[in-house]
Amino acid sequence: MRGIDCAMLSLADVDLTRCKFAGAFHLDQLRLEGQWSMNTPPDSRIWRLGIPFRWTQRPVIEEERQWRALPNRPASFRVGWGDPPDDEHEVPGLATLTVIYRQLRKAREDAKDEPGAGVFYYGEMEMRRHSHGWRCAERWLLQAYWLLSGYGLRASRALGWLAVAMMTTILLMMGFGLPNESPKQEIVREMDDGQWKTIIDKPDPKNPTGDRFTGKRFEKALNVTLNSVIFRSSGQDLTTAGTYIEMTSRLAEPVLLGFAGLAVRGRVKRGN
């Protein structure tokens, strides 16, 4: 489509697997009708650093497929992406790929196609993430956004991390955060300027000892964790370590719940 003005162009029932969009004009006004298809990521599972990895299924433009198949990329990243391009110098840069996906996303949004807009948004964010080096703060931010929720589009990923965070909080609370028993108030009388004063004090909870992983302590830890997810204080007496654990969980877990809610809302809105 290089050099084509897409302002008045409409494509219906077309295979765009080998179509190259770089160089097209007004790509954000392209109309895609009927059934259309593009490349997709590899279906097979691959291993990286001993960890199983599976690509997220989505439409992939030909330029991205060629970029992922470049010979200078690590072999594990090129598996399943087909043959490398004949001339690697003709493959557009990541900034250009980001713009192409953004324009395609806008075209689908204008056509009221929420499913298409969502999948092109994923491609846009992927190109943005890879366009920054590891020394750039934006790369770490986008990496975390991708890992935790798939750019706000993968509810299962966000819910999985939420479950891991909740289980970790429960274990830490049972091991370090909950005292053996709630501290009792103490009444102390002290002499001050020739007068006796009565002071009611509640000492800090002591660190737990003995058997920490019991059913009763699990119930208390679960109560603290569930309240943290909805950004509430449990009101439980906690050790110093438990206070910091609860503060951390009250910050992290509602964020993960928000990511999951955003992804679920987007999936329901898109209808897929």
JOZI-V324213 format. One record per helix or strand of 2 or more residues. SS is the DSSP state (a for helix, b for strand). FROM is the first residue (numbers start at 1). TO is the last residue. If there is no record, write none. Layout:
ss->(SS | SS)
from->(FROM | FROM)
to->(TO | TO)
This chain:
ss->(a | b | a | b | b | b | b | b | a | a | a | a | a | a | a | b | b | a | a)
from->(6 | 10 | 27 | 31 | 39 | 46 | 51 | 59 | 62 | 75 | 88 | 94 | 114 | 137 | 155 | 185 | 195 | 215 | 240)
to->(8 | 15 | 29 | 37 | 40 | 48 | 53 | 60 | 68 | 78 | 90 | 110 | 130 | 149 | 177 | 192 | 202 | 229 | 270)
